[in-house]
Amino acid sequence: MFSKVLIANRGEIALRILRACKELGIQTVAVHSTIDENAMHVKLADESVCIGPNPATESYLNIPSILAACEITGAEAVHPGYGFLSENARFARILEEHKISFIGPSAEHISIMGDKIEAKNTALKLGIPCVPGSDGAVNSESEAKKIAKEIGYPVLVKAASGGGGRGMKLAMNEKELDTALATARSEAKAAFGHDAVYLEKYLLKPRHIEVQIIGDGKGNGVHLGTRDCSLQRRHQKIWEEALAPSLSVEETNKIGEICAKAVRKLKYSGAGTFEFLYENGEFYFIEMNTRLQVEHPVSERITNIDIVYEQIRVAAGEELSIKQNEVTFWGHAIEVRINAEDPETFMPSPGLIKHYHPAGGVGVRVDAAVYQGYKIPPFYDSLIGKLIVHGRTRNEAIMRLRRALDEFVVDGVKTTLPLFQRLIEEPEIISGDYDIHWLEKYLANKE
């Protein structure tokens, strides 16, 4: 096991990793930008190193500075959390060259799954069902039109790299395809450095289903069930549930085992997530995230398995501590992401937290790294924290979430708490009858 781990992240995920390390008896190193010197994970870490000024490009994305922090402190491993360098294959390779362990999958697996075209081809070889679309990047408008005609409109033009909705454009017909191609390529070039795009069939009312997996790189791998992440705004998830309420036990076990078999065959190491669109009883692979997900706590709550703990163990060369027949699912969990944003316009709302009182009680977990008197900086993601509830049934979890939202207090900045208080009263939310387009339509009707 490692004796010292450097946490190359900030906010709630840095604190989440720090806590797991402490429970494993591992010394921790927090790196931070100048403005984050009073962050909670910095205060609680055994050591801290300032790695640069406020912009992420000069601090949390500054590979030489992170390497220097490893050298100074003698850290044996780096946990990247999510975002920033968590899916950067070059970073993983550089750490390996410096004999520092990357707490995540191999650079090769990050590269394969980071390119969405290569990821789709790999998924097909592993027997994972995929969305109909182009076999690779489309190189001309005529080729795109030919493929679109074959799979049928509407189609999505998607950047081969990246995510978060950038480089993704919808074409309802051939007339719209030329504009969609040009816009997607332009966005992809600006955001990811190259303009390769591909085509996928656009499903009309799908749900977004994820399968959480963990592998140890030795041929062992398990799935921790499904999550439903269909409530999204501009392709950004805001509400996640486990197990996915729209799936039967048989469907959950079937898609879970398909993903677990793929992990074993790949000899994948660490945590990861297979993401699917689900419609009319069919699953369609869209991508794999080779890192810890923001929504991992709901999978932890229904399985009682610490995913970060397992990540660290397998990165240290140990085998998984669990087998598939030991994974059991109990109850239902829901997570909502509380952001420092205006709940109507979604504009960021950085500033001083004057009063802070997180919800508590039976079945309630809050993953956050803020405190009363903390000043939310304007330079990073607006996530304040995650409210996770667990109940014996989905209805019990819904009632617990309603109660917890009423208890939660964050004063001084605007937050998305009022949005969730509205959503929890909507009949479609209570019944679970929604798809990936539901929230956009709901917000549009409220304007």
N, C-alpha and C positions, 0 to 999 in steps of 0.2 A: 504493500500500500504506500501511497505517496506520503511524504512527511510535510510538504508545503505546496500549496496550490495558489496560483495567481488568478484572480477573477478579472477577466478582460471585458467588463461591462459595468453598468450602473443601474440605479433604480431598484425596483422590486425584485428583478431577477438576480441581481448581484447579491442582494440580501438573502434570497432563497438559496443560492449556491453556498453562501457563507455558512448558513445554518446547517446545511447538509455536511459540509466539511468539518465543522465543529463536532457534530455528532459522531463523525468517523475518527475524531482525534487528530485531524489534519490542521496544521497551521495555515493561516490565510494571509494573502497579500491583496490589498485593494489598490487598483490604479484609478486615477481620477484626473479630470480637467481642473483648471484653477477654480472655476465657479462651483465645483462639486466637493470642495474640501470639507464642507460640513454635512455631506450626505451621510445617511445612517450607516450604510455598509462601510464607509471609510472610518467612522467612529468606532465600529465594532470589530474591525479587522485587527489581526495581530500586528500587521505592518501596512503602511500605505506609501504610495509613490505618486507624485504628480507627474503626469506624462505629457502635459502640454496645455495650451490655451483652450478657450471655450469651444471653438468649432470642432465638431467630431472628426473632421479630416485631419486636424492637427493634434488630436488626442486619442480618442477611442478607436480611430481607424489608422493610427500612426504605428505601423508595425515596428520600425526601428526603436521607437520609444518603449514599446511593450517588451521587446527583446532585451533592451537595456535594463528595464525593471526586473526582469527574470534574472539577469546576471547579477545585479546589485543585491537582490534578496535571496538568491539561491533557490528560486522556485523550480520544482521538478516538472510541473505540469501547468497548463493553462486551460481554464474553463471559459469558453466564449459566450455562454448564455444563448440568447437569441438576438437576431439583428446584428449590426456592426460586422464583426469578422467571423461570425459563427458558420457561415457557408462559403468561406473564402478558401479555396483549395490551395492557393499560393501561400497563404498564412500557415496552413497545416503543414505544407512541405517545408517551409522555412523553419518552423519549430522542430520538425523531425531532423533536419540537417544540423540543428544546434543541440540535438539530443534532449529536447524538451517534449514531453508528451502533450498531445492535443486531446482534450477530453471531448471526443466526438469521433465520427467515422474517419476512414482513411481519405487522403487527398483524392485518390482515384474515385472513390464512391461519391465524394462531394462533386467532383468534376462531371461524372456521368449524370447524376441527378440534377445538377445545376443547369445543364443544357436541356431544355424541355423537349427538344426533338430527340436527343440521345436517350433521355429518360423514357420517353414513350416507346422508342424502339426496344430498349432494355425491358420495359414492362411487358411488351408483347412476347418477347422471348421467354419471360418467366411465367407466362400464362395468365397475366393480369389483364382484364378487359379494358379496352381503351375507347375514347370518343372517336368516331369516324372523322378522318381528316387527311391532310397531306402526309406523305411518308417522311418528309423532311422540309427544309426551307423551300419556299416558293421563290423562284428567281425572276419571274416576269408576270405581268398582268394577264397575259394570255394563258399561262399555266395556272394561275390562280382561278381564273374564270372557268377553266375546264374542270378543275377539281371541285369548285363550288357547285357547278351544275350537276356533277356526279353525286355529291353527298346531299345536295339540296339546301336551299336557303331557308332560314337565315344562317349566316356563318360568322365565326369570330376570327379576326386576324390577331395573332398573338406574337409578342416578342419571344424569340428562342431562349433568351436569358432574362433573369430578373423576376419581378412579381409586383404585388401591391396594386395591380390594375394598370400599371404604366405599360405603354406599348400594346394595349388591348383595345380593339375597336370592332364594333358590330356593323355588319352589312346585311340589310334585310333583302336586298336584291342586287342584281348585277350593276345597276346604275350607281349604287352606293359603294361598291367594292373598290373602285379605283381610289376614291377618297380615303377609304378605310386603310388601304394598303399604304398610301403615301403618309398618312398621319401616324400610323403604327410604326412605320420604319423610322420616321423622324423622331418620335418619342423614344424608341428603342436605342437609337444612336446617341441621343442626348443623355439618357439615363444609364445605359449599360455599355456604351463604347462601340457597339456594332449593331447593324440594322437588320439582321436576319429575322424573318418572321415566318410563321406557318399558319395553316388554316385548320379550324375545327368546326364541326357541326355545332350549331347553337341550339341547346335544348330549351324548350319553352317554359317548363315548370319543374326544374330539377331541385333536389335538395343537395346540400353540400355535406357529404359524409366523410369522416376521417377514420383511419385505423391506426391506433398507437402501437408501435412495435419497439422491441429492444432486442439487440443481438450482442454476442460477445466476441465476434470475429473468429470463433472456433467452430462454427457450424451450428451453434445453439441459438435459437431465437423464439420469442413468444410475442403474441399480440395481447393487448390489454383492452380489447373491445373497441367499440365504435364511439364516435362523437358526432353530433349534429351541429354544424356551424353555419346554418342557412341564413341566420339573421345578420345581414351584411349591409354596409353602406359604402358605396364606391369600392366594392371588392374587399373592404376591410371588415373583419368579423367584430361583432360587439357583444354577442351572446352565444354561449356554447353549452351543450348538454351531453351527458353520458349516462347510460347508453343512448344511442340514437333512437328516439321514441317511434320513428316511422318504420323501424325494421323489426321483423320477427326474430325469435331466438335462432331459428334455422338460418336466416339470412346473415345475422351477426356472426354466427360461428363459421359459416361458409366463407364470407369475404375475409374474416379474420385469419382463418387458416391459409387461405391463398397468399395473404401478405406475409404471414409467419414463414411459410415455405420459401417464399422469395428471399427473405432475410437469411434463412439458413443456407440457401443455395449460393447467395452472394458472399456469404461469410462476412456479413455486415456487422460492424461494431458500434455500439452506442444506441442512443434513442433516435427515433425517426418517425415520420408520419406519412402514410400513403393517403392522398386526397382524391376523392371521387365525386363525380356528379351522379345522382341516383334518380332515376325516373322510370315509372312503370315496371318496377321490379328488376331493373337492370342497373349495374354499376359501370361507370366509365372513368377510368383513371385519368387524372389531369396533371398531377405532379407529385413528387416526393420531397418533403422537407427533411434535410439531413441534419437535424438539430432538435433541441428542446423547443416545444411549442409554447406559446403564451398560455394556451388553454390546457396544459398538462394536468393542472390540479383536479379537474373533474374526473380524469381517468384514475388518478391516485385515490380519490375518495371512494369510487365504486369498487376498487380492487384492494385497497389498503396496501399498495406497493409504492415505495418512494422511488420515483423514476430518476431523480438526480443522484441518489445514493447508488443506484445500479449503474448509471453513467460513469461515475467515478470509479467504481469497482472494476468494471470491464476495461476501462482505459488503463488501469493499473495491471492488467494482464490476468485478472481473475475471471472465472467462468460465471455465467448468470447464476444467481442464487435461487432462481425459480424455474420450474418446468411448466409447460402449458397446462398440464392436468392439475396444477396447484393454483392456477389463476381462477378465481371465482368472482362473480359480479353480484354486488348487493346494493339494492336501492337505486336511487336516481340523484344525479348531481347537476347543478346549473351554475355557470359562471357568467358574470357580467363585468365588462371592462369600464371602470370609472375613469373618465378622462377629464383633464382640465380644459374643457371646451364649453362654449355656449351651447346649451341643449337645443336651441332653435336653429342657429346658423352654423354651428360646429366650428366656429372660429376659435383658435387657441386662446386660452385665458391664463397666461403665466402670472405669477405674483405671490404675495405672502399669504400663507395659510394662518388665519387668525384663530380659528377654533377647529379642532379635529377630534372627532369621536367615532371610531369605527364600530360597526355592529358586532354583536357577540351572541353568546348563548349556544344552546345545543344545536349541533349540525351546521354551524356557521364558521367559516374560515375567511380571513382577510389577508391577502398577500399584498403588502404595500411597504414603501420605504420612506413615507413622509411622516411629519410630526408637527404639532402645533409650534408655529414660529419658523417653520421651514419655508424657504422661498423657492417656488418652482421656476426654474430658468426657462428662457424662451428658445433655447438652442436645440432641444431634443424632443423626442416623442412626448406627447401630452398625457401619457398614462400615469394616473395617480396610484391606482391599485386595482386589485381584482377581488370582487366579492363572490365567494363560492359557498353554496348551500347544498346540503345533502339531506334527503329524506327517504323513508321506506318506499314511497311511491312518488311518481312525478307530481301528483296533486299536492302531496305533503311538502315537496321541495318548492313548488310554486307559492304555497302559503307561507313557508319559511322565508322565501325571498321577499315577499311583500312586507313581512314584518321587519326583516333586516334592512330593507331600503328605507323604511320609515325611521329607523334608529340611526342611520348613518348621517353624520354631520361633517361637512367640509365648508367652512366659511372663509371668505376673503377672496376666493376665486370662483368663477362659474364652473359648474361640473355637469356631467351627463346624468347625474342621479335623477333629476325630474323626468328625463326621457324614459328611464326604466320604470319609474312609478306610473307613467302613462301606459307603457307597453304591457305591464303586468295586469292591466284591467281589460285589455283587448280580448274578445272572444276567441280569435284565431290563435293568439299566443297561449291562452289557457288550454285550448284543445290540442295545440301542437300542429294546427293545420296551416302551415306556411311553407314557402319555398324561398329560393335565393333572391327573388325579385320583390318579395312581399314588403320588406322594410322601405325600399326606395319608393314604392307606390304609396305606402302609408305616409311617408314624410312629404311627398308631393301633394297629397290630398289635404295635408294640414297647413299648407302655405296659403 
